[in-house]
Amino acid sequence: MQRIRKGDDVVVIAGRDKGKRGSVLRVMTDGRIVVADVNMVKRHTKPNPNRGITGGIIEKEMPIHPSNIMLFNPQTSKGDRVGFRTLQDGRKVRYFKSTNEVVDV
């Protein structure tokens, strides 16, 4: 089970985008995470008429290491650490360490 999943709201805690919030777009196979409007780079692309891609400078998100982001806790309005807990019915869920609130419902 992963600490951060697709669709989670996260806060960047290190790097040039420190303090920005965004939602997770995807989790890469190597563990890096793509967050909306975070770690934006300009990519110079060639046109490809077969695919219908126009050339030019495209701004897109690049993956960020999971150690540089924290899950956003709406109760405290800050980033929070995440732990794992097994419920009575046997489900394994994530919870915020500061408030003991279950993330997955």
Secondary structure, 3 states (H helix, E strand, C coil): CCCCCCCCEEEECCCCCCCCEEEEEEECCCCCEEECCCCEEEEEECCECCCCECCEEEEEECCECHHHEEEEECCCCEEECEEEEECCCCCEEEEECCCCCECCC
